[in-house]
Amino acid sequence: MRFNPKKFFELAKEKGIEHSDVGVSHSRSTSFSIYHQEVESFSQNETFSIDARGIVNGKFGTAYTEVLDKNTYKFLVDAIYSTGSVIDADKQAEMFEGSKKYHKKNFFKAKPTEDFKERIELAKEIERRIRAFDPRIAEVASVGYSENFSDSLLANSYGLNLKDKGCSFEIYAEVTAKDGDEVKTGFKVFADHELEAFDIDTFVKEVAEDALNKIGAVQCKSKKYPTVLSPETFTSLLKAYLSNMNAEEVQKNSSLFVGKLHEQVASKKLTVVEDGLVKNVFYRYHDDEGVAINKKNLITKGVLETYLYTLETAKKDGVEPTGNAASAGKMVAVPNYFYVKPGKKTFEDMIKNIKEGVYITDLQGLHAGMNAKSGNFSLQAQGFMIRDGKVAEPLTLITVAGNLVDVFNNIKDIASDLKLCIMDGCSSPSVYIKKMAISGK
């Protein structure tokens, strides 16, 4: 049975609902994990949901269900009408009619796997190669595979009808390396909308070395060092900094960027480009309110170019919505996929004049140790010393502390090694910060 938006809109209109919209989502996923050449777990899931809204006497009513049958349409309409009738908020509900142009692309052409024998054998081969990579690899804790296929619809009574398809393939591995009594772990995840993009040799090397390179880690002396942030660690800090672009927080005067529009908020070395239309697993051509997504600069040579708006916050400031709305109980404005514009120097060239510095490769405790609104942070970290322009001994049990405003204003250089950081949904090269406070021994 397929959901019929037209039937829903007609029934809503008969009920006296002024305008309505509906989001229909369907996904199918399969995942498994390998341990010691055996399938340790295997699961297949299929999910379906309908999220609907309608305007009742100028207020939004809402409804949600995971069931589609002959009673679904009436349930949605009745729920919207009853919830909208009791809302007392002063603000008037508005529904977006649609953007003039959408940049829809079809990147997702893969089909769900029917026979997983080859996928399972691939995972087993990954485990075998990791074990054979180095005698210090003591254990492969897990090798996992997952694939997800989704399709969705966002439609409204104005005639908006936006359809999406997506797919992703993920492979991960967790390993343990041991040298004497010292034990270190490594982890690596691959994600792409095409499994053909997976390179087993590169993956095995990176996950094994993630553990092996940590062996022999020490603490550095506590002081301020020239600091290089890996792509993953820089994006963690950057995402926290960019959360201040949410116009709602600006309007509440609770953002670091209040009064900073079109002003310098970072080093001139930093340019951040939002491009949800890029060909990767994070591609989107519209936000959760149906506003078209377009490529735009968030920061240009350190200058803040825009705040991020939903329909509601855009109306309050008398501007156009920016295509950044995401549903999280209510609509909030967040960046779509973005990347940091890379520099021209290789990583090696960027660090060659650092006599003594620190290269941070991992940050922990971001939820507890980061206050994005004040910019203050204190985070446990791992990485390496930089000595005489070379990456040297590994570091552990260190803490990096500071303020985001200072970090982004003290960017000295940006390398050319642009990398997609799957966990943060963005891309960045390695970034050189003039000085950061590192606590060790």
Helices and strands as residue ranges (DSSP letters): H 5-15, E 20-35, E 38-56, E 59-65, H 72-85, H 117-133, E 137-156, E 161-179, E 182-192, G 195-197, H 200-212, E 223-229, H 231-242, G 243-245, H 247-251, E 272-274, E 296-300, E 303-304, H 311-317, E 325-327, E 331-333, E 338-340, H 347-351, E 356-364, H 366-369, E 376-387, E 390-403, H 404-409, E 411-414, E 419-421, E 426-428, E 431-439
